[in-house]
Amino acid sequence: MDGTQILTLGLGLEAPWILKDQHLDTSVSPHRLDLYVEADRGSLYPCPECGKACPAHDFADKTWRHLNFFQHHCYLHARVPRTKCPEHGVKRIEVPWARPGSDFTLLFEQAAMSLVKEMPVLAVSRQLEISDKRLWRIVHHCVGRMLGELDLSNVATVGVDETASRRGQRYVTVFLDMQRKQEPVIFAVPGHGKATIAAFSAFLAEHGGDPDNVVEVVCDMSQAFLSGVAENLPNAEVTVDWFHIVQTFTKALDEVRKKERREKGHPNALRWAVLKNLDNGNLTANQITALQELVADQGATGDAWVIKEKLRWIQKAPTPRAARWRITNYLRVMREAVSGQALLTPMAKALTTLERHAEQVVRRWISGLTNARLEGMNGLFQAARSRARGYRNGANFIAMIYLIGSPVGRLLDQAKST
């Protein structure tokens, strides 16, 4: 078997295409291998519309970047015909080694996507010696093609949350299929609020799902989210995730701490001490001392911290009925504690929020669903962003979210193996 036969076999060429010539140029850096593919004169080509064998009408010279041949950059050249079909007229054919409109072979794009799933985009672009803009075009095409194959016909329970795409209050809203144990992300869209729920409803319908079949949505207490669910997912009950209740009270506690600190000093370690989870056992000795001093001081921050910590009593309720009873009694006692205390106004607002959404919070005990998985994936999404994967805009960030957390990555692997 000579070199031409080996290269032909490696390229997977089939009739009418054959390797006509090859040229290795070692005078340039990096070295360049050019492979010239042609078809014999008079060959017939399939019409891209109907597949009927048709004669060539004319030709255009095309070039594609291929996988490196050892350390040499490899380029594939071919005169690509337009066929003259009696039914569909003159059409440019599709070559078997590249998708229409691409400057890269399919094998090159598959190799690039395999690297993108594991490495920062900028690092991959340097490794492949192409610009990150060209690499992002490959990523968007592949992700978009795989999204078209998503089957969402069984989606019934959905988790919704937002994650920061860039600094400056720019967000991406992510939707999870709560029944999927792996690859739960099914949709991501720029922005946050009511419009994102409408966009998800439309996406769901386009991919075999039915918005009327969604019976449970886990989300935060944003009125925009709640209104969007009511309008676009009419049969869905809303579960307010416990994480967001704790987050609301924690933010209120921090507001109280900042206000009180303007009036009197606090222990140096207090800031992080009151924000940490007491049950995790990760408080430092200085932070434990700061909390002890805080409680002994009997100031507003100490009262706010106790109010926040008493939420654990509700969280440990064994049944929905017990949770409802504990919320009612918690609100009664804590309202008395904040009454007439100007510095505790943020805590009073947090208590009002809990009261307003009490039944949606109780559904946590009924549905058993939480956004813990989504909150965990947020860390993964942000790790990808902080590693400077080359995000230039929200669309790039969303493409990476799909690769990291959705079935898109697996579908790409399956497509590569066929």
C-alpha positions in Angstrom: 0.0 0.0 0.0 1.5 3.3 -1.1 1.2 6.7 0.6 -1.7 7.8 -1.6 -3.7 4.7 -0.7 -2.9 5.2 3.0 -4.1 8.8 2.9 -7.2 7.9 0.9 -8.1 5.3 3.5 -7.4 7.7 6.3 -9.7 10.4 4.7 -12.4 7.8 4.2 -12.9 8.9 0.6 -15.5 7.1 -1.5 -16.4 7.2 -5.2 -16.4 9.4 -7.1 -13.8 11.2 -4.9 -10.2 10.2 -5.1 -6.9 11.7 -3.8 -5.2 13.1 -6.9 -2.1 14.9 -5.4 -0.3 15.8 -2.2 2.3 18.3 -1.3 4.3 18.8 1.9 5.8 22.3 2.4 8.5 22.4 5.1 9.6 25.9 4.2 6.7 27.4 6.2 6.0 27.3 9.9 4.1 25.3 10.9 4.8 22.8 8.1 1.8 22.3 5.8 0.5 19.2 4.0 -1.9 20.0 1.2 -4.1 17.1 -0.1 -6.0 17.6 -3.4 -9.2 15.6 -3.9 -10.9 15.3 -7.3 -13.5 13.2 -9.1 -12.9 11.8 -12.6 -14.2 13.9 -15.5 -17.8 13.0 -16.3 -18.6 11.8 -12.8 -22.2 12.1 -11.5 -23.0 13.6 -8.1 -26.1 13.4 -5.9 -28.5 16.3 -6.0 -28.5 17.8 -2.5 -32.3 18.0 -2.6 -33.4 14.6 -4.0 -30.2 12.5 -4.1 -30.6 11.8 -7.8 -27.3 11.3 -9.7 -26.7 14.4 -11.8 -23.9 15.8 -14.0 -21.8 18.7 -12.9 -22.9 22.2 -14.0 -19.7 24.1 -12.8 -17.1 23.9 -10.1 -15.7 26.1 -7.3 -12.4 25.6 -5.5 -12.8 24.9 -1.8 -10.3 24.4 1.1 -10.8 22.9 4.5 -8.5 22.6 7.5 -8.2 18.9 8.5 -6.6 17.1 11.5 -2.9 17.5 11.7 -0.8 14.9 9.9 1.8 14.3 12.7 3.1 17.8 13.4 2.1 19.2 10.0 -1.0 21.3 9.5 -3.2 19.5 6.9 -5.5 21.1 4.4 -7.9 19.4 2.0 -8.6 21.0 -1.4 -11.4 20.0 -3.8 -13.2 21.4 -6.8 -16.8 21.2 -5.6 -19.5 21.0 -8.3 -22.9 22.4 -8.6 -25.2 19.7 -10.0 -27.8 20.4 -12.7 -30.9 18.5 -11.5 -33.9 18.3 -14.0 -36.2 18.7 -11.0 -34.4 21.1 -8.6 -32.1 23.0 -10.9 -28.5 24.0 -10.2 -27.5 23.3 -6.6 -24.1 23.1 -4.8 -23.5 19.6 -3.6 -22.5 18.6 0.0 -19.1 17.0 0.3 -19.0 14.0 2.7 -16.0 15.3 4.7 -17.4 18.7 5.8 -20.7 20.4 6.6 -21.9 23.2 4.3 -20.4 26.6 4.9 -17.6 25.3 7.2 -13.9 25.8 6.6 -13.1 22.7 8.6 -13.6 19.0 8.1 -16.0 17.1 10.2 -13.2 15.2 11.9 -11.4 18.5 12.8 -14.6 19.8 14.3 -15.2 16.6 16.3 -11.7 16.8 17.7 -12.2 20.5 18.6 -15.4 19.8 20.4 -13.8 16.9 22.4 -11.2 19.4 23.6 -13.7 22.2 24.4 -15.6 19.9 26.7 -12.4 19.5 28.8 -10.4 22.7 28.4 -10.9 26.5 28.2 -11.8 27.6 24.7 -8.9 30.0 24.5 -6.5 27.1 25.4 -8.1 24.9 22.7 -7.8 27.7 20.1 -4.1 28.0 20.9 -3.7 24.3 20.8 -5.4 24.0 17.4 -3.8 27.3 16.2 -7.1 28.8 15.1 -8.8 32.0 16.4 -11.2 31.7 19.3 -13.9 33.3 17.2 -13.7 30.6 14.6 -13.7 28.0 17.3 -16.8 29.5 18.9 -18.6 29.3 15.6 -17.9 25.5 15.6 -19.2 25.3 19.2 -22.4 27.1 18.4 -23.1 25.0 15.4 -22.6 21.7 17.2 -24.5 22.8 20.3 -27.4 24.1 18.1 -27.5 20.9 16.1 -27.7 18.7 19.2 -30.3 20.9 20.8 -32.5 20.2 17.9 -32.4 16.5 18.8 -33.5 17.0 22.4 -36.6 15.1 23.3 -38.5 16.9 26.1 -41.8 15.0 25.8 -41.5 13.6 29.4 -40.7 16.9 31.2 -43.1 17.4 34.1 -41.1 18.9 36.9 -38.8 21.9 36.4 -36.2 23.7 38.4 -35.5 27.4 37.6 -32.7 29.6 38.8 -30.4 32.3 37.5 -26.6 32.4 37.3 -24.4 35.4 36.7 -22.9 35.4 33.2 -20.8 38.5 33.7 -20.3 41.3 36.2 -22.8 44.1 36.1 -26.1 42.3 36.8 -26.0 40.2 33.6 -27.8 36.9 34.1 -28.6 33.7 32.4 -31.6 31.7 33.6 -31.2 28.0 33.6 -34.0 25.3 33.5 -33.5 21.8 34.8 -35.6 18.7 34.4 -35.8 17.6 38.0 -36.4 14.0 37.0 -33.1 13.7 35.2 -30.4 12.2 37.5 -27.7 13.2 35.0 -27.4 16.1 32.5 -30.4 17.9 33.9 -30.1 21.2 32.0 -32.7 21.4 29.3 -32.8 25.2 28.5 -30.8 28.3 29.2 -31.7 31.8 28.1 -30.2 35.3 28.6 -31.8 37.6 31.2 -34.1 36.8 34.1 -37.7 37.2 35.0 -41.1 36.6 33.4 -39.8 36.6 29.7 -37.5 33.7 30.4 -40.4 31.5 31.5 -42.2 32.3 28.3 -39.1 31.5 26.3 -38.8 28.1 28.1 -42.5 27.3 27.4 -42.0 27.9 23.7 -38.7 25.9 23.6 -40.5 23.0 25.4 -43.3 22.9 22.9 -40.7 23.0 20.0 -39.0 19.9 21.4 -41.9 17.5 21.9 -42.9 18.8 25.4 -46.2 20.3 26.5 -46.3 23.3 28.9 -49.6 22.0 30.2 -47.9 18.8 31.4 -45.5 20.6 33.7 -47.0 20.1 37.2 -44.2 21.4 39.5 -41.8 24.3 39.3 -39.1 24.9 41.8 -37.8 28.5 41.9 -37.1 31.5 44.1 -39.7 34.1 45.3 -39.2 36.5 42.4 -42.6 37.9 41.5 -41.5 37.9 37.8 -40.8 34.2 37.9 -44.1 33.4 39.7 -46.1 35.5 37.2 -44.3 33.8 34.3 -45.1 30.4 35.7 -48.8 31.3 36.2 -49.1 32.5 32.6 -47.0 30.0 30.7 -47.2 26.8 32.8 -50.8 27.0 33.9 -51.0 23.5 35.6 -47.8 23.9 37.6 -47.6 24.2 41.3 -44.7 26.3 42.6 -42.3 25.1 45.3 -40.2 27.8 46.8 -36.9 26.2 47.5 -35.7 26.4 51.1 -32.3 27.7 50.0 -33.9 30.9 48.9 -35.7 31.4 52.2 -32.4 31.1 54.1 -30.7 33.4 51.5 -33.4 36.0 52.1 -32.9 35.9 55.9 -29.1 35.9 55.5 -29.1 39.0 53.4 -31.4 40.7 55.9 -29.1 39.7 58.7 -26.1 41.3 56.9 -28.1 44.5 56.4 -28.7 44.7 60.1 -25.1 44.0 60.9 -23.9 46.8 58.6 -26.4 49.3 60.0 -25.5 48.5 63.6 -21.8 48.6 62.9 -22.2 52.3 62.0 -23.4 52.9 65.6 -21.0 50.6 67.5 -18.1 48.4 66.9 -18.3 44.6 66.2 -15.7 41.9 66.7 -13.4 41.7 63.6 -14.4 38.1 62.7 -18.2 38.7 63.0 -18.9 39.4 59.3 -18.2 35.9 58.1 -19.2 34.3 61.4 -22.9 35.3 61.0 -23.0 34.4 57.3 -21.6 30.8 57.7 -23.7 27.8 58.3 -23.4 26.9 62.0 -24.1 23.2 61.4 -21.2 22.8 59.0 -18.6 23.1 61.7 -16.3 25.3 59.6 -16.2 28.3 62.0 -12.7 29.4 63.1 -11.9 29.9 66.8 -12.1 33.7 66.3 -15.5 33.4 64.6 -16.9 31.2 67.4 -15.6 33.8 70.0 -17.2 36.6 67.9 -20.6 34.8 67.9 -20.4 34.3 71.7 -19.7 38.0 72.2 -22.5 38.9 69.8 -25.1 36.9 71.7 -23.9 38.2 75.1 -24.1 41.8 73.7 -27.9 41.4 73.1 -27.7 43.9 70.2 -29.7 44.0 67.0 -27.3 41.9 65.1 -27.4 39.2 67.7 -31.2 39.2 67.6 -31.2 39.0 63.8 -28.7 36.1 63.9 -31.0 34.2 66.3 -34.0 34.8 64.1 -32.1 33.4 61.1 -30.8 30.4 63.0 -34.2 29.5 64.3 -35.2 28.8 60.7 -33.6 25.4 61.3 -36.5 24.5 63.5 -38.8 24.9 60.6 -36.5 23.0 58.2 -36.5 20.0 60.5 -40.3 19.6 60.5 -41.1 15.9 59.7 -44.4 16.5 57.7 -46.1 19.3 55.7 -48.6 19.8 58.5 -45.8 20.2 61.1 -44.0 22.6 58.8 -47.1 24.7 58.4 -47.6 24.8 62.2 -43.9 25.7 62.8 -44.0 28.5 60.2 -47.1 30.0 61.9 -45.6 29.9 65.4 -42.2 31.0 64.2 -43.7 34.1 62.5 -45.7 34.9 65.6 -42.8 34.8 68.0 -40.3 36.5 65.7 -42.7 39.3 64.8 -42.8 40.1 68.5 -39.0 40.1 68.6 -38.7 42.7 65.8 -41.6 44.9 66.8 -40.5 48.4 67.5 -36.9 47.7 66.6 -35.8 50.1 63.8 -32.5 48.3 63.2 -34.4 45.0 62.7 -36.6 46.3 59.8 -34.8 44.1 57.3 -35.6 41.1 59.4 -39.3 42.2 59.6 -39.3 42.4 55.7 -37.8 38.8 55.6 -40.6 37.6 57.9 -43.2 39.2 55.6 -41.7 37.4 52.6 -41.8 34.1 54.4 -45.5 34.7 55.4 -46.4 35.6 51.8 -44.9 32.5 50.4 -45.6 30.1 53.3 -47.8 27.6 51.3 -45.2 27.5 48.5 -42.5 26.8 51.0 -44.6 24.0 52.6 -44.8 22.4 49.1 -41.1 21.5 49.7 -42.4 18.8 52.1 -45.0 17.6 49.7 -43.1 17.5 46.4 -39.7 16.6 47.9 -38.1 18.8 45.2 -35.3 21.3 45.8 -32.9 23.4 43.7 -29.9 21.9 45.5 -28.7 20.3 42.2 -29.0 23.6 40.4 -27.2 25.5 43.1 -24.5 22.9 42.9 -24.2 23.3 39.2 -24.0 27.0 39.5 -20.5 26.5 41.1 -19.5 24.5 38.0 -20.8 27.1 35.6 -19.0 29.9 37.5 -15.8 27.8 37.6 -15.9 27.5 33.9 -16.4 31.3 33.6 -13.6 32.1 36.1 -11.2 29.9 34.2 -11.5 32.3 31.3 -13.0 29.9 28.8 -13.1 32.8 26.3 -16.6 34.0 26.9 -17.2 37.1 24.8 -20.9 37.3 25.3 -23.9 35.6 27.0 -24.4 33.3 24.0 -21.0 31.7 24.5 -21.6 31.2 28.2 -25.0 29.5 27.4 -23.3 27.2 24.9 -20.8 26.2 27.6 -23.7 25.6 30.1 -25.2 23.2 27.6 -22.0 21.3 27.1 -21.4 21.0 30.8 -24.8 20.3 32.2 -27.2 19.1 29.4 -27.5 16.0 27.2 -25.8 17.9 24.4 -22.4 16.7 25.3 -23.5 13.1 25.3 -25.4 13.5 22.0 -22.2 15.0 20.5 -20.2 11.9 21.6 -22.9 9.6 20.1 -22.9 11.5 16.8 -19.1 11.3 16.7 -19.2 7.5 17.0 -21.7 7.0 14.2 
